[in-house]
Amino acid sequence: MALPPNSERAELGEIMLMEKFSFVQGNRHQLAAGELLCEAGAVGVVWQLESGALRLDSADGQFMQLVLPGDMIGVELLAATAYAYTARAIVPSSVSYSPLSNDAERRMALLDGLMQQQRRMANLVALRTGPAQDRLKHLLLLMAPDASAWGEVAARCVLPTLKDMAAILDTAPETVSRIFANLKRSHLLDVRQRQSASFSVPRLRDAAWPTGMTRSDGGRRMTEALQA
């Protein structure tokens, strides 16, 4: 079935949005970890992520992209297509939407979407290639609170589940768990809980991670590297 014209599609999207999210306050919506925002093939509105993180999956469930604060979701709707991906929160998140009611706003959103895609493709390469320990390090730094970027004091970072992190990093959950255990043994992580960790961003960013962090003796190897 062909999609309706742009004006009708936008109106339909607004109606569907309000039916689905009747509890939206203003133009913002809170998502719990694991909650769906939109599904591939559906029609709706363009969202922007205010806080948290989402994963975009293809219609068959394959991870495609990580969405971070400031990113838009569903820009493809402006080209008269349905949602290309399913978007799901991987940590508690907040999203907002704007009607984009005139051509100037829609053109600006398309330009922003193009620049966003370039940034996220660079992140995707770092998250999906190279040693698993380097991929996890990149993910932790992406997920870290902005306010902790330069402080030596450990900051709490809310994290996705091991299953989500493994899908994002293209590795096994057991591998992610083993790297976390070695980071904890080497004191680069101060606290490690089920879906959070506390660490100093500068220490984590600047530390030289030796090869073998996925092995059972990775913690000892890291400690030796830090003391060298």
C-alpha positions as CSV (number, residue, x, y, z in Angstrom):
1,M,0.0,0.0,0.0
2,A,1.3,3.4,-0.9
3,L,2.0,5.9,1.8
4,P,-0.3,9.0,2.0
5,P,0.9,12.4,0.8
6,N,3.2,14.3,3.1
7,S,0.5,16.5,4.7
8,E,-1.8,13.6,5.3
9,R,1.1,11.4,6.6
10,A,2.2,14.1,9.1
11,E,-1.4,14.5,10.4
12,L,-1.7,10.7,10.7
13,G,1.6,10.5,12.5
14,E,0.4,13.1,15.1
15,I,-2.8,11.2,15.7
16,M,-1.0,7.9,16.1
17,L,1.5,9.6,18.4
18,M,-1.2,11.0,20.8
19,E,-3.1,7.7,20.8
20,K,0.1,5.8,21.7
21,F,1.5,8.3,24.2
22,S,-1.6,9.8,25.8
23,F,0.5,10.6,28.9
24,V,3.1,12.7,27.0
25,Q,3.9,15.9,28.9
26,G,4.3,18.8,26.5
27,N,6.4,17.4,23.6
28,R,8.5,15.0,25.8
29,H,8.2,11.4,26.5
30,Q,10.1,9.2,29.0
31,L,11.2,5.7,27.9
32,A,12.1,3.0,30.3
33,A,15.1,0.7,29.5
34,G,13.8,-1.8,26.9
35,E,10.8,0.3,25.8
36,L,10.1,0.7,22.1
37,L,9.8,4.2,20.6
38,C,8.9,3.2,17.1
39,E,8.9,0.1,14.8
40,A,10.3,-0.4,11.3
41,G,7.6,0.1,8.7
42,A,5.3,2.2,10.9
43,V,4.4,5.9,10.3
44,G,4.9,8.5,13.0
45,V,6.8,11.7,13.7
46,V,10.5,12.7,13.9
47,W,11.9,12.4,17.4
48,Q,15.0,13.8,19.0
49,L,16.8,12.1,21.9
50,E,17.2,14.4,24.9
51,S,19.0,12.0,27.2
52,G,19.9,8.3,27.5
53,A,20.6,6.0,24.5
54,L,18.6,4.0,22.0
55,R,19.5,1.2,19.6
56,L,18.2,1.1,16.0
57,D,17.5,-2.4,14.6
58,S,16.5,-3.6,11.2
59,A,13.1,-5.2,10.7
60,D,14.7,-8.6,11.3
61,G,16.2,-7.5,14.6
62,Q,19.8,-6.9,13.6
63,F,21.6,-4.0,15.4
64,M,22.2,-1.1,13.0
65,Q,23.1,2.1,14.9
66,L,23.5,3.6,18.3
67,V,21.4,6.8,19.0
68,L,22.9,9.3,21.5
69,P,21.6,12.6,23.0
70,G,21.0,15.2,20.3
71,D,20.4,12.6,17.6
72,M,17.1,12.5,15.6
73,I,15.1,9.4,15.0
74,G,12.9,9.0,11.9
75,V,14.3,11.7,9.6
76,E,13.5,9.4,6.7
77,L,9.8,10.2,7.3
78,L,10.5,13.6,5.7
79,A,11.2,11.8,2.4
80,A,7.8,10.2,2.5
81,T,8.9,6.8,3.7
82,A,8.0,4.8,6.8
83,Y,10.4,4.3,9.8
84,A,13.4,2.4,8.4
85,Y,14.4,1.0,11.8
86,T,12.9,-0.1,15.1
87,A,14.1,2.2,17.9
88,R,14.3,0.9,21.5
89,A,15.7,2.5,24.6
90,I,18.7,0.6,26.1
91,V,18.9,2.8,29.2
92,P,16.2,5.1,30.7
93,S,15.8,7.9,28.1
94,S,13.9,11.0,27.2
95,V,12.8,12.0,23.7
96,S,11.0,15.0,22.3
97,Y,9.2,15.7,19.0
98,S,8.5,18.8,16.9
99,P,5.8,19.0,14.2
100,L,8.3,20.4,11.7
101,S,5.4,22.4,10.2
102,N,7.1,24.3,7.4
103,D,9.6,23.5,4.6
104,A,12.4,25.5,6.2
105,E,12.2,23.4,9.4
106,R,12.0,20.2,7.4
107,R,15.1,21.1,5.3
108,M,17.0,22.0,8.4
109,A,16.1,18.6,9.9
110,L,17.2,16.8,6.8
111,L,20.6,18.6,6.9
112,D,21.0,17.9,10.6
113,G,20.2,14.2,9.9
114,L,22.9,14.0,7.2
115,M,25.5,15.4,9.6
116,Q,24.3,13.1,12.3
117,Q,24.7,10.1,10.1
118,Q,28.3,10.9,9.4
119,R,29.1,11.1,13.1
120,R,27.3,7.9,13.9
121,M,28.9,6.0,11.1
122,A,32.3,6.9,12.5
123,N,31.2,5.6,15.9
124,L,29.8,2.5,14.4
125,V,33.2,1.6,12.8
126,A,34.8,2.1,16.2
127,L,32.2,0.0,18.0
128,R,32.2,-2.9,15.5
129,T,35.9,-3.3,14.4
130,G,39.2,-3.9,16.3
131,P,39.7,-5.9,19.5
132,A,36.7,-6.4,21.7
133,Q,38.3,-4.5,24.6
134,D,38.8,-1.4,22.4
135,R,35.2,-1.6,21.2
136,L,34.0,-1.7,24.8
137,K,36.2,1.2,25.8
138,H,34.7,3.3,23.1
139,L,31.2,2.4,24.2
140,L,31.9,3.2,27.8
141,L,33.2,6.6,26.8
142,L,30.2,7.3,24.6
143,M,27.9,6.4,27.4
144,A,29.7,8.4,30.1
145,P,28.0,11.5,31.5
146,D,29.3,14.7,29.8
147,A,30.0,16.3,33.2
148,S,32.5,13.6,34.0
149,A,34.7,14.2,30.9
150,W,37.5,15.9,32.8
151,G,37.0,15.0,36.5
152,E,39.2,12.4,38.2
153,V,36.3,11.5,40.6
154,A,34.5,8.4,39.6
155,A,31.1,9.1,38.0
156,R,28.2,6.7,37.8
157,C,27.4,5.7,34.2
158,V,24.1,3.9,33.4
159,L,24.8,1.0,31.0
160,P,22.8,-1.2,28.7
161,T,22.4,-4.9,29.5
162,L,25.2,-7.3,28.6
163,K,23.1,-8.7,25.8
164,D,22.6,-5.2,24.3
165,M,26.3,-4.3,24.7
166,A,27.3,-7.6,23.0
167,A,24.9,-6.8,20.1
168,I,26.3,-3.3,19.7
169,L,29.9,-4.5,19.9
170,D,29.4,-7.6,17.7
171,T,30.7,-10.0,20.3
172,A,29.4,-12.5,23.0
173,P,27.9,-11.4,26.3
174,E,30.5,-13.6,28.0
175,T,33.3,-11.6,26.4
176,V,31.9,-8.3,27.6
177,S,31.5,-9.7,31.1
178,R,35.1,-11.0,31.2
179,I,36.5,-7.5,30.1
180,F,34.4,-5.9,32.8
181,A,35.7,-8.3,35.4
182,N,39.3,-7.5,34.4
183,L,38.6,-3.8,34.5
184,K,37.3,-4.2,38.0
185,R,40.3,-6.2,39.1
186,S,42.7,-3.6,37.8
187,H,40.7,-0.8,39.5
188,L,39.8,1.1,36.4
189,L,36.2,0.5,37.4
190,D,35.4,1.5,41.0
191,V,31.9,-0.1,41.1
192,R,30.3,-2.5,38.7
193,Q,26.6,-3.3,39.0
194,R,24.1,-5.0,36.7
195,Q,23.4,-2.0,34.5
196,S,25.8,0.6,35.7
197,A,29.4,1.3,36.5
198,S,31.4,4.0,38.2
199,F,34.7,5.1,36.7
200,S,36.9,8.1,36.1
201,V,36.6,9.0,32.4
202,P,40.2,10.4,32.1
203,R,41.7,7.3,33.7
204,L,39.7,5.0,31.5
205,R,40.4,7.0,28.4
206,D,44.1,7.4,28.9
207,A,45.0,4.0,30.3
208,A,46.9,1.7,27.9
209,W,44.8,-1.5,27.6
210,P,47.1,-4.5,26.9
211,T,46.1,-7.2,24.6
212,G,44.3,-10.2,26.2
213,M,41.7,-8.3,28.3
214,T,39.2,-11.0,27.2
215,R,41.2,-13.7,28.9
216,S,40.9,-14.8,32.5
217,D,44.3,-13.2,33.4
218,G,43.4,-9.9,31.7
219,G,43.2,-8.1,35.1
220,R,46.7,-9.1,36.0
221,R,48.0,-8.0,32.6
222,M,46.2,-4.7,32.9
223,T,47.7,-4.1,36.4
224,E,51.2,-4.9,35.2
225,A,50.7,-2.5,32.2
226,L,49.5,0.3,34.5
227,Q,52.5,-0.2,36.9
228,A,55.1,-0.3,34.1
